[in-house]
Amino acid sequence: MSFHADIGGTRYVFSDLRDLLAKASPNRSGDRLAGLAAESDEERVAARFALADLPLTHFLNETLVPYEADEVTRLITDTHDGQAFAPIGTLTVGAFRDWLLSDAADQDALKAVAAGITPEMAAAVSKLMRNQDLIAVAKKCRVVTRFRNTMGLEGRLAVRLQPNHPTDDEKGIVASILDGLMYGCGDAVIGINPATDSPAQTAKLLHILAEIIERHHIPTQSCVLAHVTTTLDVIKQGAPVDLVFQSIAGTEAANESFGVSLSLLKEAQRAAVDLKRGTVGKNVMYFETGQGSALSADAHYGCDQQTIEARAYGVARAFDPLLTNTVVGFIGPEYLYDGKEILRAGLEDHFCGKLLGVPMGCDVCYTNHADADQDDMDTLLTALGVAGCNFVMGVPGADDIMLNYQSTSFHDALYLRSVLGLKPAPEFETWLAQMNILDAKGRVRPQLADGSGAAALVAPDAVR
């Protein structure tokens, strides 16, 4: 089925739903690279006019990726909740945008319809929104998850403490962990990207993290971001696995390029739940995503990168994750060229995930060959804080020396919590206060001369 719109005396025709969504997308380098982007701003506006008039029900009748060939499409289609969709079922994409921005779409209403919204609907409506619209709606979406603490509550911002080291040096990793804890970071997860993805190294790092958490009674969770098959191996060996990590994408073929399937993710989820290591909940999955991953794997089926990214949140939603993280600028300028494109993508991703009922965080980041700098990241970080992002990254000095990219620092988390009046996860906040890391006003306090509080944090015996 084709679509059309008339602008300034010119008729623009869009061959199918994929073409319409791609042409309606804000300009970005990945879609230009794929030959999918609108050729002019006028064509982009025409596509948005046509998209605004499209009934939401159309997305239930036309698939972007064939049902027979793609398990992600089957997941999205087969799990669609018609009862949850009913309140918005008569709307067009444009009317859906108006409803989302209205007072009627409050926190309870958005939660009630989340299971009835498909990823393609979320992507479509985002293309009609300004940045402030994406922020305003996402702010109203609350997705609360639990493992050893409670994530996603209003007025809270968590931080993943990311202590990566290029050689997995245990002393370097532990030094970064202790540094981050003293700045009040680590409530989302203490998560290490291992330099070596092997069961032996993964288990070794997990034991170090477990000793730190258990010794100091820290209400947080650990994760070594190894491949899901490696994590399954170490679970069978008895390693202390809290969260199972995996990168995911929006098509079966893209996930195959990561070496995963939906059945494998379900197996890992069950294995982690069976360990019963959570104290306040059993959300055990940690997913990371990023616009452009399907295109880089030649697994995008002619779809624009933002729509395929939204489908990845459809995958995440099925596994009740504790954390889902869009690593927004990590793949590089071939997909998001500069700070402006990274800013837009981060807000889109956060909006789409939250609208679908996914607990969204963001790695506010860029690679060193992108046309972006830390000022651009400050802008995105602040916008996401206003939008109610569940968590951000805490990297020593904002410079990940193992993955070789620029992210956000422990100090950036302090800034965001301070200017927006945000607090850590409640259980973690209580622990920080008990350790004298926070003062009575919730501010990070200096190290105490008597050696108490933050100064009492010590490394595991094995690495001292």
PyMOL commands that set and color helices and strands:
alter all, ss='L'
color gray80, all
select helices_A, chain A and resi 17-24+29-33+41-52+56-60+67-69+71-78+82-88+93-101+107-116+119-126+131-140+170-182+199-215+228-236+252-257+262-275+293-296+305-317+339-355+374-386+396-398+410-420+426-434+453-456+461-463
alter helices_A, ss='H'
color red, helices_A
select strands_A, chain A and resi 3-7+10-14+145-146+150-151+158-161+189-192+222-224+244-247+285-289+323-327+360-363+391-394+399-400+405-406
alter strands_A, ss='S'
color yellow, strands_A
deselect
rebuild
show_as cartoon
